[in-house]
Amino acid sequence: MAGVEMTGSEKNVSGNSSRISERVSPILRICSHLTCLTEKRMAAQKAEADFFLLLKEHQNDIREGVLWKEVPF
């Protein structure tokens, strides 16, 4: 604000905020990375469940010696 002088403690607080944001930034990046890993893990688990469901649905069509390309979907 124009014409208002900051006290020593206010200057210190405003100086600390930039250091706090520097410390928080890596933490936020780690949280973001973990969220991404969690989403990937959930997608992999869903794909695995879908795969086994597909196998179960077509268990009568799957025989020894038959290529996966030959199983009707």
MODELLER restraints for C-alpha pairs under 7 A, 6 or more apart:
rsr = mdl.restraints
at = mdl.atoms
rsr.add(forms.Gaussian(group=physical.xy_distance, feature=features.Distance(at['CA:61:A'], at['CA:71:A']), mean=6.15, stdev=0.5))
rsr.add(forms.Gaussian(group=physical.xy_distance, feature=features.Distance(at['CA:62:A'], at['CA:71:A']), mean=6.60, stdev=0.5))
